[in-house]
Amino acid sequence: QVQLQESGPGLVKPSQTLSLTCSVSGGTISSGDYYWSWIRQSPGKGLEWIAYIYYSGNTYYNPSLKSRVTISVDTSKNQFSLKLSSVTAADTAVYYCARELSLSYYFDYWGRGTLVTVSS
Amino acid sequence: QSALTQPASVSGSPGQSITISCTGTSSDVGGYNYVSWYQQHPGKAPKLMIYDVSNRPSGVSNRFSGSKSGNTASLTISGLQAEDEADYYCSSYTSSSTLVLFGGGTKLTVL
């Protein structure tokens, strides 16, 4: 059974960079059948897709966040990561990592999510 | 404002059927069969319930079904059970550069 687990600081100061890692177990990131995404959910609001990465390093970003987001993959550790720069209170959210069957545009496995609060 | 429009809330009694709508445009819901639905209980991660408009992943009850007509997709839950009380989100591929859109979510209350 595939499992995803997010990790990273729960509190980030305004203007700093949010950094999260997703560790994948029960499956291999480099299998080639899947894309690996970050999705967030602001308090009391809906879901927002942020970006995805393929094991080869190919990436795609939501244009609304593209200028501040970097997603990367470490196949040796079976992990992928998210960096979001110049954060503000509007970036406070639960951040999920998720798996997408290659270009199927649905997410079949999700991590439990991690709350990141942007505050001084 | 979310790109896909869902009702904020729906309710039903145990045993009844309910339908949640998800309205988009011809650039997303209406133009492609890449609509999916997720169930989210409080404090939990979303769970895939329907993909490609009407397909159920293994393990999902056949009480859950999906359909689409024009620019509106629908999730129907039959034989409502208390455990179905949750938030439900639709999602769709979009031909815009955003790639994936979600609805604002619908809170289902089982009376």
Boltz contact constraints between the chains, C-beta under 6 A:
constraints:
  - contact:
      token1: [A, 46]
      token2: [B, 2]
      max_distance: 6.0
  - contact:
      token1: [A, 46]
      token2: [B, 102]
      max_distance: 6.0
  - contact:
      token1: [A, 46]
      token2: [B, 104]
      max_distance: 6.0
  - contact:
      token1: [A, 46]
      token2: [B, 105]
      max_distance: 6.0
  - contact:
      token1: [A, 47]
      token2: [B, 89]
      max_distance: 6.0
  - contact:
      token1: [A, 47]
      token2: [B, 102]
      max_distance: 6.0
  - contact:
      token1: [A, 49]
      token2: [B, 100]
      max_distance: 6.0
  - contact:
      token1: [A, 62]
      token2: [B, 98]
      max_distance: 6.0
  - contact:
      token1: [A, 63]
      token2: [B, 97]
      max_distance: 6.0
  - contact:
      token1: [A, 105]
      token2: [B, 34]
      max_distance: 6.0
  - contact:
      token1: [A, 105]
      token2: [B, 93]
      max_distance: 6.0
  - contact:
      token1: [A, 105]
      token2: [B, 100]
      max_distance: 6.0
  - contact:
      token1: [A, 106]
      token2: [B, 36]
      max_distance: 6.0
  - contact:
      token1: [A, 106]
      token2: [B, 51]
      max_distance: 6.0
  - contact:
      token1: [A, 108]
      token2: [B, 48]
      max_distance: 6.0
  - contact:
      token1: [A, 110]
      token2: [B, 45]
      max_distance: 6.0
  - contact:
      token1: [A, 110]
      token2: [B, 46]
      max_distance: 6.0
  - contact:
      token1: [A, 112]
      token2: [B, 45]
      max_distance: 6.0
  - contact:
      token1: [A, 113]
      token2: [B, 45]
      max_distance: 6.0
